[in-house]
Amino acid sequence: MNDAPIKRALSVFSCVFLLCTTGSISGCSNNYDDSTAEKIHALAQQKKNGEIVSLCDQELKTHPDNASLIASRGVAQLRMSKTDLAKADLQKAIALNDKVAWYHRELGNVYAEQRDFNDAMAAYETSLRLDSGNVNAAKVLLYRAVAHMWQNEPIKAVADTTEAIKREPNQPYAYVERANAYYELYEYERGLADANKAIELGDKSQRAYSARLKHYLGLGDYAKARIDVQSLLNLDKNDWQAIEYLSAIELCTGDTAGAMKLADQLIERYPDAALGYVDKASCLFSLGDFKKASQLADKALAVQSDSQRALQLRALLAAKAHDSKRVYQLQGKAESLEPSRAMVARNMTVALLFLGSYQEAIARCTTLILRDADNMKQANIGLVAKSPSMYRVRSEAHRRLKMLDEAEADMKKALEQGYLKSSVLELYLKVL
């Protein structure tokens, strides 16, 4: 099985764009006749993007320079993941008329989907400059927040989604995206409130339940997390994310055998994707079976070389074997794939523990804790930075160096900031 559908699902853009771009095609000022606009709107509501393309093609035979038709076709192509065609159409529409805000907004979405974030941000800024009204601004801010999330910039995502909510308070999508951003900042109570608000406003999508489920996991409320897993499976019995979440719940609650069975399901269904192999390797790692875990992590990288989770786990296994050269090789590959490198830097602190480089682990954790605090202070969004996993790793490094007072203080701080002793990290540390 080709794992392209999974990789597309992993993109935080795909779901949001499909949910929120209807107005892009038909809700803005168009210069084609009303009947055509109504047809496009109706087709967009039914997600019949291929028919939108065909309709625009037909109309363009008699109106070849109609920018709105060209842009509408571009948005439909974006929804069909034909990003090169979408970009060409939206660029042509802008060349014909560069004063229409939604053309720039949707071109920004194309750039974002192609991971060209600099051009995406420039396009979003142009759209805001051309139309700062609430409807357009809320959409641009939401899309920009999604781009920030893909670059591991949750603080910026919180700022943009908060402003989007001010502009359009009854749109559920922004609440879902802010919930996802809060999760990365360990703000589980805030994120849970946002996910609940999105569901209350009518978003019964997989994305909304997934957002809420993550916060239940963060809070250690596995019973409610299981309920949301079932909600996901009710929406789609083959939802691979739901299976992954359930595997994580089983692992964290001590049912490693159950977690491995779920990982085997993922391997069977998606043999050309890394996720199942990584999940099973994680289980084996926690059990201390490093040989089999290494084999599965290597298999994960063989089928999906850009899997960050596979790179992280393989680096930990190399560190456990005290193969520092391999650790840094894998970390270098991970850095090349990671826009902000923040996640890779956090992962490296754990690898350093397994390498026995405790002083370096302490130094790196301290740097990351201070950086998180500084970034939060500069953002000025009313939150206090939390770095519970870094305090936990630093606590372990201090303990290994017999610095027991420092270890105790760091562990206390980690727990205050929401660190769970039932986490996957804790399972890894038990086999250190």
GILINCOR-V489580 format. One record per residue. N is the residue number from 1. PSI is psi in degrees with one decimal (* if undefined). Layout:
n=N psi=PSI
n=N psi=PSI
This chain:
n=1 psi=135.6
n=2 psi=135.9
n=3 psi=12.2
n=4 psi=-41.8
n=5 psi=-38.6
n=6 psi=-44.0
n=7 psi=-38.1
n=8 psi=-39.6
n=9 psi=-31.2
n=10 psi=-22.1
n=11 psi=121.7
n=12 psi=-11.4
n=13 psi=-39.1
n=14 psi=-49.8
n=15 psi=-43.2
n=16 psi=-42.0
n=17 psi=-41.5
n=18 psi=-35.7
n=19 psi=-32.2
n=20 psi=1.5
n=21 psi=5.0
n=22 psi=-44.9
n=23 psi=-23.0
n=24 psi=-36.0
n=25 psi=-42.4
n=26 psi=-4.7
n=27 psi=6.9
n=28 psi=174.4
n=29 psi=117.6
n=30 psi=152.0
n=31 psi=29.8
n=32 psi=168.0
n=33 psi=158.3
n=34 psi=-37.1
n=35 psi=-39.2
n=36 psi=-41.5
n=37 psi=-41.8
n=38 psi=-39.6
n=39 psi=-44.0
n=40 psi=-42.2
n=41 psi=-45.2
n=42 psi=-42.4
n=43 psi=-36.4
n=44 psi=-40.1
n=45 psi=-31.6
n=46 psi=3.1
n=47 psi=32.6
n=48 psi=70.3
n=49 psi=-34.5
n=50 psi=-38.1
n=51 psi=-31.4
n=52 psi=-44.6
n=53 psi=-45.1
n=54 psi=-41.9
n=55 psi=-45.4
n=56 psi=-40.6
n=57 psi=-44.3
n=58 psi=-45.6
n=59 psi=-33.3
n=60 psi=-15.1
n=61 psi=-34.2
n=62 psi=-15.2
n=63 psi=66.7
n=64 psi=-21.2
n=65 psi=24.8
n=66 psi=105.3
n=67 psi=-38.1
n=68 psi=-40.4
n=69 psi=-43.1
n=70 psi=-43.4
n=71 psi=-40.4
n=72 psi=-40.7
n=73 psi=-38.1
n=74 psi=-42.0
n=75 psi=-41.3
n=76 psi=-39.3
n=77 psi=-34.5
n=78 psi=-42.7
n=79 psi=-23.7
n=80 psi=9.6
n=81 psi=21.1
n=82 psi=72.8
n=83 psi=-33.8
n=84 psi=-42.8
n=85 psi=-40.1
n=86 psi=-44.9
n=87 psi=-43.9
n=88 psi=-42.5
n=89 psi=-45.8
n=90 psi=-35.8
n=91 psi=-38.9
n=92 psi=-41.7
n=93 psi=-41.5
n=94 psi=-36.2
n=95 psi=-33.8
n=96 psi=-33.0
n=97 psi=102.2
n=98 psi=14.4
n=99 psi=6.3
n=100 psi=117.4
n=101 psi=-40.6
n=102 psi=-22.9
n=103 psi=-46.3
n=104 psi=-39.3
n=105 psi=-45.9
n=106 psi=-30.7
n=107 psi=-37.5
n=108 psi=-39.6
n=109 psi=-37.4
n=110 psi=-49.2
n=111 psi=-41.6
n=112 psi=-43.4
n=113 psi=-30.0
n=114 psi=6.0
n=115 psi=25.0
n=116 psi=78.8
n=117 psi=-31.6
n=118 psi=-47.3
n=119 psi=-32.8
n=120 psi=-47.1
n=121 psi=-38.7
n=122 psi=-41.6
n=123 psi=-40.7
n=124 psi=-41.8
n=125 psi=-41.0
n=126 psi=-41.7
n=127 psi=-43.4
n=128 psi=-36.9
n=129 psi=-37.3
n=130 psi=-30.2
n=131 psi=102.1
n=132 psi=12.6
n=133 psi=160.3
n=134 psi=-40.5
n=135 psi=-53.6
n=136 psi=-43.1
n=137 psi=-42.1
n=138 psi=-41.3
n=139 psi=-45.5
n=140 psi=-45.1
n=141 psi=-39.0
n=142 psi=-46.7
n=143 psi=-39.4
n=144 psi=-36.6
n=145 psi=-40.9
n=146 psi=-41.5
n=147 psi=-39.2
n=148 psi=-40.0
n=149 psi=-40.8
n=150 psi=-27.3
n=151 psi=13.5
n=152 psi=49.1
n=153 psi=65.2
n=154 psi=-27.5
n=155 psi=-45.3
n=156 psi=-35.3
n=157 psi=-39.2
n=158 psi=-44.4
n=159 psi=-45.5
n=160 psi=-41.4
n=161 psi=-34.2
n=162 psi=-43.1
n=163 psi=-38.7
n=164 psi=-40.5
n=165 psi=-36.8
n=166 psi=-39.6
n=167 psi=-42.6
n=168 psi=83.0
n=169 psi=-13.4
n=170 psi=14.1
n=171 psi=119.9
n=172 psi=-24.7
n=173 psi=-38.6
n=174 psi=-35.1
n=175 psi=-40.2
n=176 psi=-45.6
n=177 psi=-36.8
n=178 psi=-35.1
n=179 psi=-42.5
n=180 psi=-38.1
n=181 psi=-42.2
n=182 psi=-35.7
n=183 psi=-42.9
n=184 psi=-21.4
n=185 psi=8.9
n=186 psi=24.5
n=187 psi=70.3
n=188 psi=-39.1
n=189 psi=-43.7
n=190 psi=-44.2
n=191 psi=-38.8
n=192 psi=-41.3
n=193 psi=-41.1
n=194 psi=-42.5
n=195 psi=-41.1
n=196 psi=-37.8
n=197 psi=-42.4
n=198 psi=-43.4
n=199 psi=-39.0
n=200 psi=-35.5
n=201 psi=0.3
n=202 psi=0.1
n=203 psi=98.8
n=204 psi=29.5
n=205 psi=166.4
n=206 psi=-37.2
n=207 psi=-39.3
n=208 psi=-46.8
n=209 psi=-35.8
n=210 psi=-40.5
n=211 psi=-44.1
n=212 psi=-40.9
n=213 psi=-42.4
n=214 psi=-38.3
n=215 psi=-34.8
n=216 psi=-39.9
n=217 psi=-43.5
n=218 psi=-33.8
n=219 psi=-5.8
n=220 psi=17.5
n=221 psi=79.0
n=222 psi=-27.0
n=223 psi=-47.4
n=224 psi=-32.0
n=225 psi=-39.9
n=226 psi=-36.6
n=227 psi=-42.2
n=228 psi=-29.9
n=229 psi=-44.6
n=230 psi=-36.0
n=231 psi=-40.9
n=232 psi=-43.2
n=233 psi=-28.9
n=234 psi=-32.6
n=235 psi=-35.2
n=236 psi=107.0
n=237 psi=-16.9
n=238 psi=19.1
n=239 psi=108.7
n=240 psi=-30.0
n=241 psi=-39.0
n=242 psi=-40.6
n=243 psi=-39.9
n=244 psi=-44.2
n=245 psi=-42.4
n=246 psi=-38.1
n=247 psi=-42.0
n=248 psi=-40.0
n=249 psi=-46.0
n=250 psi=-42.4
n=251 psi=-44.7
n=252 psi=-22.8
n=253 psi=9.0
n=254 psi=0.2
n=255 psi=73.3
n=256 psi=-36.7
n=257 psi=-42.4
n=258 psi=-39.8
n=259 psi=-39.2
n=260 psi=-34.1
n=261 psi=-40.2
n=262 psi=-37.9
n=263 psi=-39.2
n=264 psi=-36.0
n=265 psi=-43.4
n=266 psi=-39.8
n=267 psi=-41.4
n=268 psi=-41.0
n=269 psi=-35.1
n=270 psi=68.8
n=271 psi=-17.8
n=272 psi=16.2
n=273 psi=153.6
n=274 psi=-25.8
n=275 psi=-47.2
n=276 psi=-41.5
n=277 psi=-40.6
n=278 psi=-42.5
n=279 psi=-45.3
n=280 psi=-38.2
n=281 psi=-37.1
n=282 psi=-41.9
n=283 psi=-46.1
n=284 psi=-36.4
n=285 psi=-46.3
n=286 psi=-24.2
n=287 psi=-6.3
n=288 psi=11.1
n=289 psi=77.8
n=290 psi=-29.3
n=291 psi=-51.7
n=292 psi=-35.7
n=293 psi=-40.7
n=294 psi=-40.8
n=295 psi=-42.2
n=296 psi=-37.4
n=297 psi=-38.5
n=298 psi=-39.6
n=299 psi=-41.1
n=300 psi=-43.8
n=301 psi=-29.0
n=302 psi=-36.8
n=303 psi=-21.8
n=304 psi=87.8
n=305 psi=-16.2
n=306 psi=15.7
n=307 psi=113.9
n=308 psi=-39.4
n=309 psi=-39.2
n=310 psi=-40.8
n=311 psi=-42.1
n=312 psi=-49.2
n=313 psi=-39.4
n=314 psi=-34.2
n=315 psi=-40.3
n=316 psi=-39.0
n=317 psi=-38.9
n=318 psi=-38.4
n=319 psi=-39.4
n=320 psi=-33.4
n=321 psi=3.8
n=322 psi=35.5
n=323 psi=80.1
n=324 psi=-34.8
n=325 psi=-45.5
n=326 psi=-37.9
n=327 psi=-50.3
n=328 psi=-29.7
n=329 psi=-46.8
n=330 psi=-40.3
n=331 psi=-37.0
n=332 psi=-40.6
n=333 psi=-42.5
n=334 psi=-41.7
n=335 psi=-38.8
n=336 psi=-22.1
n=337 psi=-10.9
n=338 psi=115.5
n=339 psi=-49.8
n=340 psi=-17.8
n=341 psi=3.2
n=342 psi=-45.5
n=343 psi=-40.8
n=344 psi=-38.9
n=345 psi=-40.1
n=346 psi=-41.6
n=347 psi=-34.8
n=348 psi=-31.9
n=349 psi=-36.0
n=350 psi=-41.4
n=351 psi=-37.2
n=352 psi=-34.8
n=353 psi=-44.7
n=354 psi=-25.8
n=355 psi=-13.2
n=356 psi=12.2
n=357 psi=70.2
n=358 psi=-40.8
n=359 psi=-41.9
n=360 psi=-37.0
n=361 psi=-43.0
n=362 psi=-45.6
n=363 psi=-43.6
n=364 psi=-40.1
n=365 psi=-43.4
n=366 psi=-43.2
n=367 psi=-44.2
n=368 psi=-38.8
n=369 psi=-46.0
n=370 psi=-38.5
n=371 psi=-42.7
n=372 psi=-42.5
n=373 psi=-42.8
n=374 psi=-42.7
n=375 psi=-40.6
n=376 psi=-39.8
n=377 psi=-44.3
n=378 psi=-34.1
n=379 psi=-32.3
n=380 psi=53.8
n=381 psi=15.9
n=382 psi=19.5
n=383 psi=155.4
n=384 psi=134.1
n=385 psi=140.3
n=386 psi=135.3
n=387 psi=55.9
n=388 psi=-39.2
n=389 psi=-33.7
n=390 psi=-37.2
n=391 psi=-37.7
n=392 psi=-44.5
n=393 psi=-42.4
n=394 psi=-35.7
n=395 psi=-43.8
n=396 psi=-40.3
n=397 psi=-41.8
n=398 psi=-42.3
n=399 psi=-40.3
n=400 psi=-26.3
n=401 psi=9.6
n=402 psi=23.1
n=403 psi=74.6
n=404 psi=-34.9
n=405 psi=-44.4
n=406 psi=-39.3
n=407 psi=-44.1
n=408 psi=-42.2
n=409 psi=-41.8
n=410 psi=-38.5
n=411 psi=-39.6
n=412 psi=-43.1
n=413 psi=-41.4
n=414 psi=-45.4
n=415 psi=-37.7
n=416 psi=-33.6
n=417 psi=8.0
n=418 psi=10.8
n=419 psi=136.2
n=420 psi=130.8
n=421 psi=-8.6
n=422 psi=15.8
n=423 psi=164.5
n=424 psi=-38.3
n=425 psi=-42.2
n=426 psi=-37.0
n=427 psi=-39.2
n=428 psi=-42.5
n=429 psi=-24.9
n=430 psi=-20.1
n=431 psi=16.2
n=432 psi=*
